[in-house]
Amino acid sequence: MVRMQWFRRIFQVSPAAEKERIFFFNSLGREIRDFKPPAKGPVRMYNCGPTVYDRQHIGNLSAAVFADTIRRVLEYNGLTVKQVINITDFGHLVSDSDEGEDKMTKGLKREKKALTMENMREFATKYMNIYLDDIKSLNVSVEKILFPRASDYVQPMIAMIRTLEEKGYAYQIKDGVYFDTSRFPNYGALGGISDGQEEGAPYSAEATKGRRIAINQEKRTSHDFALWKSVPPRSKLGWDSPWGKGFPGWHMECSAMIHSILGDQIDIHTGGIEHIPIHHNNEIAQSEAATGKRPMSRFWLHREHIRMENTKISKSIGNTAYLSDVVERGIHPLALRYWFLTAHYRQPANFTWEAVEAAQKAFLRLHGKYRLVKHAELEEPASTFSQKFTEKLNNDLDTPGAIATIWENVSGNKLTDREIKAILLRADRVLGLGFEHSDELLEKLLTPAQGVAIDSLPEDARKLYDDRETARAQKDWATSDRLRAQLRAAGYEIKDTPDGSKILRI
């Protein structure tokens, strides 16, 4: 009974966490704001997901870890979350505007498949499953997330476009139906891009380059965007609609899925910074115009880009890395997750193999520490750790600061095994580093630290080891912990395993 009470105290929300306020940087208004939970019901969160025309590179995978971390932090603070990551399986053009080839069509051509709706669905399923497998490897809690496919929500998209048409926000031209941004005075409020923004002016050096939206002479204004894109009459791709055969616009996909699954208004919407100037402003305009409710989302959180050698990851220029590449280099997926979390989400992270390998060394050291204390009794983490750790996480997801707090507490020999175990379990719950996880690669990576022969220990260390074994046999855990701390001070760690104790040099 006592052991179960300790277990509940560690894995339930701590009293300190319940009282803490949460702060996020809201791109809508561009300031850090106090996140107040909804008056009733769960926090409703929508995360822009992948277009499944190929494998997702590590930059796209980092977005899933970012969204997973937000949900974990909210849950750590005692909140429930309804989380949606959409799967775009049609209609995303190669640019974020309304020109160019559809990415899914381009993918079908790449794999030499006939351009049919059946092939597109099958093609999308293949890459959706690869994506789900990848994020599972990164310890994203997929069982807590809804993954709606855009192609399953075409009728709600058509219904929303008809509503916009009836309200006077939509008009039809030769290549489709467009949203009239001149009818929506707040267009461009997200990120402040509407203030004096002229066509072609960049939102930021990284997020937009060149023209925001390609010129279409039939559009009423340059910022108008597609709600429905027509296809040639003989095309085998597309759906029938009141405006002819075609596809809903990419921006419409997200609005209709949010409306159908989460409601007219949500609490958090996330995506990459590249979505701010076009995609997310278009979502806001069409959603709020259709429902008449503002704001569409109370908070907008945007993740900075992952770079490779200081250049934005991009398939178009060939500087990509996939999770399979990471694993082939002998780096565990959870070590990659650790590396993601060592950078703040609003700061660009520069991916180099050297940086990720260094992160893996730190990650393995934490795993090694957990294995050393795994069999200790459970104990509530010290209040000083819990308070500081919570403050870091609740201060706009300061995951680098949270990780630093972990190291400040578990380094050296200040704490007992029970305290170290409690800290690592608390951290694991929020950061998802998988201390209870085991697989072939992780075991292989941890194998080199199998330890030194007991007979080779110096006399004083050997005596400490023998005395500790005696204390453990007598279930004198306080003496056992004190002797282990003395061994640490002498430069040795003890790894207790079902097969006996091993000595590691530190």
Secondary structure, 3 states (H helix, E strand, C coil): CHHHHHHHHHHCCCHHHHHCCEEEEECCCCEEEEECCCCCCCEEEEECCCECCCCCEHHHHHHHHHHHHHHHHHHHCCCCEEEEECEECCCCECCCCCCCCEHHHHHHHHCCCCCCHHHHHHHHHHHHHHHHHHHHHCCCCHHHEECCEHHHHHHHHHHHHHHHHHCCCEEEECCEEEECHHHCCCCCCHHHCCCCCCCCCCCCCCCCCCCCCCCCCCCCCCCCEEEEEECCCCCCCCECCCCCCEEECHHHHHHHHHHHHCCCCEEEEEEEHHHHHHHHHHHHHHHHHHHCCCCCEEEEEEECCEEECCEECECCCCECCEHHHHHHCCCCHHHHHHHHHCCCCCCCEEECHHHHHHHHHHHHHHHHHHHHHCCCCCCCCCHHHHHHHHHHHHECCCHHHHHHHHHHHHCCCCCCHHHHHHHHHHHHHHHCCCCCCCCHHHHHHHHHHCCECHHHCCHHHHHHHHHHHHHHHCCCHHHHHHHHHHHHHCCEEEEEECCEEEEEEC
